[in-house]
Amino acid sequence: MTTRPFLPENTLALAIICDPEDDAALQAKAHTLAKSLHLREGSPGSSPHSFLLVYTENGLELRTFSLESNRSPTPLSIDFISGNTGYRLLHGGGIHQPLARAVGLKPGVRPSIIDATAGLGVDGFILASLGCQVTMIERSPVMVALLGDGLERAAHHPATRETAERIKLCLGNAQEIIPGLENRPATIYLDPMYPHRRSSALNKQEMRTIRELVGDDPDAAALLETALEIATNRVVVKRPKGAPLLNTRCPSHTIEMKNSRFDVYLTGLSR
């Protein structure tokens, strides 16, 4: 499927650079990405853009940037090796953690999973680390670029190489991609952008940046209906604690956590 990348209305507030500027390898990466996203290349010292995709020696970063602010740019990168994801890989609880139970992992059972709203990719990566074949679908080409960079680095690290090999990354609208899949997945996982609240996880800087860049998910309820027609075993929707159901359907059961929950919809479509 070849489509023009889905970019936010403020596309003109986004440019691509490399840092340091004189690194030929980073320049080549920046040029290739700029061409694929139909974006301009800029420079760190003169860009008026609100967002900068920056190739650095440590990987691809998304930085907020303003000539009117004296604050340093706030970088967002995807790191599957260390940080929060690394901690969850070591201490997440294996197949007994709520995420694993929600999607249907059991001893000897590793369902095929479509992560239809990949975002930062953390949950999909955790599921792949537990042995599942995971397809991540993300419609924001900026997020796909960050995900692809994170997965490439994970594929070259001995601790995460096998996990990265279990993941396929797709750019596009999940509602259009899922019906055309050759093999139906057992589980489809949805983690749409949470409803905006003043005091929530979205107040973290990285999530505010993502919301500003890619917007909300107003079609999440329709995506749930599509997923229910395709998943052979279940559809799982992650929601904030206390948030309403994604649509009028009631889940088969719910797994509660401290700040969020998983609404599990069993489909009964297994052949």
N, C-alpha and C positions, 0 to 999 in steps of 0.2 A: 504494500500500500504506500503510495507516494502522495503526500499532502504538504501544503505549505505549513511551516511550523506555527503552532498556536502561541502567539505572543500577546502580552497585555497591551492595553490601550496606550500606555506610556512607553512604548517601544523606543521612542526617540531618547528616552532617559537611560538607555543602556548601551554600553560600549565594551570593547574587549581590548585588553592590553597584556603585556608581559612585564614581569619585574624580577630581575633586572632587564632593562630595555635592550641591552646589547647581547643578550643570550640568543644565539641563532636558533637553537632547538626550540626554545620557548616561543620565539617569533614565528616559527613555522606552525606550531600548534595553534597560536592565536589567530594567524591568518586563515588556517583551515576552518577553525570554528566560526570565525566571523563570516566567512563565505557561506557556510552551511546554514547559519541563522539569519542571513541577510542583515548583518549588523556592521557598524563601522568600527575601525580600529582607532584607539585613542592613545594618549600618553598620560602617565600618572600625574604630571605636574600641571597640566592645562585642561583636563577634561571637565566640562560643566555637567556631566551626566550624573544622575541620581544613583545609578548602579554601575559597577564595573566588574566584569568577569576578568579575573587576573590569573594568568599562568605564572606560578612561582616554582622555585626549585622543590618545594614540598607538595605541589599539586595545584589544582584549580580552586580558586576562591571567588566568592561573590562578596564584593565590598560595597557598602553604602558610602557615598561620597558627596560632598558639597563644598563649593568654593566659599559659601557664606558661613561655614562652620569651622571653628578652630579644632574641633575634635578629630581624633584619628579615625580613619575608616574602620568599620566593624566588619571583620571577615566572617563569612560562612563557608565552610568546606565540609565535605562528607568523608569521614574517617571510620572505616569498618574495622580497623586494627586495634586502636586504642580508644581512650575516652569512654563515653557512655556505652557505646556498642561493645567495646572490648570488655568492660565490666560485666555487662549482661551476658556475654558469651561465657564468662567464667562463673558468674554467680546468679544466673537467671532462673535456675531451678530445673533445667532440662525439660523433659516431656511433661513434667508435673506443673510447670508454670501456667498461669491462666491463659496466656496466648496459645500455647501448645494444646491445651485441653479444648479451647474454643474451636480451633480449626480441625480437630479430630485426630490428633496424634495419640497413639496407644503403643504399647510394646509390640514391635513387629509391624506396625502400621504407619506408613509415611505417605499421606495423600499428596497428590499433585495439587499445586496451589497457584492461583492467579491473584497477585496483589494488584488490584485494579486501580488503586490510588497511591502509587508508590511513595511520593513525597521524598522524605529523607532516606527512605529505604531500610530503616532500622529493623522493623518487624519482619520484613521479608528476608533480610539477611539472617536474623535469628532463626527463622524457620528453616532456611537452607542449612544453617549450621547444625540443625537437629536431624538432617538427612532428607529433607523434602526437596523435590524439584520445584523451583519457584520461577514464575514469569512475572516480572515487574512491568506494569504499564503506567506510564506517566505522560500527560499531554503537554506539559510545559517543557519546551526544548532546553530552557536554561537549567531546570532541575535534572533533565536527562543528561545534560553535559556534566553536571556535578556528580550525578550518580555514576556515569560511565567512568569518570576519572577515579572516583573512590573504588569502584570495582576493579579497575585496572591495577591500582596499587595493591588491593587485597589479593589479586591473582598472582602477584609477584612476591608475596610474603608467605613463608612456610606455614605460619599458624592459620592462615585464612585461605590458602590456595584452593583447597578442595571445596570449601563453601562457595567461593566465587564461581567455581566451575559448575555449580548446580543452578546458577541464576542466569536467566535470559532477560535482557532489558529491551523494552519496546517503547518507541515514541508514538503517541497517538491517543485518540479518544477511545477509552475502554468500551464505551457503549457501542461503538462501531466495530472494534476489533474482536470482542468476545464472541459474538454470534458467528463469526467466520472462522473460528478455530477448528482445526482438523480433528483434534482430540479434546473432548470435553474434560475440564478439570473436576476433580472431586470437590474441591473447596475454592470458593471465591471470597477474597478478603477485601473489605472496604473500610477505609479510614479517611472519610472525607474531612475537609477543613472544618474544624469545630465551629459551632455558632460563636459569634464574637461576644465576649463578656469582658468586663473590666478586670475582674480578678479570676484569671484562669491560666492554664499553661501557655495560652497564646500570648500572654504578656512577656514571655521570654523573648529576648531580642531576636533570636534566629527565627522564631515563628512569626513575629511581627514583620520581619523582612520578607519572609515567604508570602505572607498574606498580601503585603503591599505589591509584591512583584507579580504574583500569579492570580490573585483574587480568590473569591470564594468558590464553592462547589454547588451552585444552584440546581444542578441536574442530578444530585446524589440520589434522590428518591426514585427517579426514573432508572438510574443505573442499578439500583437494588432490584427493580422489577426484571430488568434484562438478565441480571445475574441469577435470579431465581429460576429462570427458564433454561439456564445452561449448566449450572453446577450439578453434578450427579449426586452429591451427598449433602452439602450445606453451603450457606452463605453466612459470613460472619461480618457484623458491622460494629466497629468500635465507636463508642459514644462517650461524651463527658457524663460524669455522675449527675443525675437529675435532669439531663436533657431529654426532650421528647423523642419518641420513636422517629425513625427516619421517614416513614410514611404510615399509612393506616394499618398495615399488617402487624400482627402481634408475633413476636419471636417464639420459637419452640421452647427455648429456655434462655436464661441470662446468667452470665458469670460476672459477679460484682467484684470491683477492686476499690482501692481507697479513693481515687479521684476519677475513675472512669469505669466503663463496663463493656462487655461483649454481648451483643444481641445475636443469638444463634438461630438461624432459620434452616431447619432440616427440609430438604427438597424431596427425598424419596424417589429420585430419578435414576438411581443406580441400576445398571442392567445386570 
